[in-house]
Amino acid sequence: MMNKEQRKQVLIEELGVYFETEYDLPPLAARIFANLVVTDEDGLTFDDCIEKRGASKSSISTSLNLLQQIGFINYFTKSGDRKRYFKISEKDAFFSNKLKQSLKKLETECKMIDKVAEYNKEHNITKYEENKEKKEIYLNCLEETKKIFKKTINDLKEINK
């Protein structure tokens, strides 16, 4: 049976792989983010990140900068301590941002489907007619999903008031 630290390392690796594919993150940035997700600490310092990941200072620095730029993490300081502590962005902001990204993808997909349908309507009426019913069902699903995402984003905002 695994102890807490072993389970934590396995989880960090699993999360790292997930973040790599889901968010298109480089492996090191994904592992640092995973570390921050599961840490028991308030936040991790630059040195903590080096120690936990065993990577070079420049690689850690690049990864932390990337994670900050995309809004996944931010840093804070403790009074009397010059070190910066990194932590994941406020969870509601992280979840909201993730939903907003997904919403944007759905909206783009709806537009693309409509453009293809318009093209087929003008230039390939048989294909347009064959796909009309499927397109309507699919777009309806996307619209319902968009409504759920918007409601959830608003619900997350309400929690913070």
Buried (B, 14 or more C-beta within 10 A) or exposed (E): EEEEEEEBBEEBEEBBBEBBEEBEBBBBBBBBBBBBBEBEEEBBBBEBBBEBBEBEEEBBBBBBEBBBEBEBBBBEEEEEEEEBBBBBBEEBBBBBBBBEEEBEEBEEEBEEBEEBBEEBEEEEEEBBEEBEEEBEEBBEEBEEEBEEBEEBBEEBEEEEE
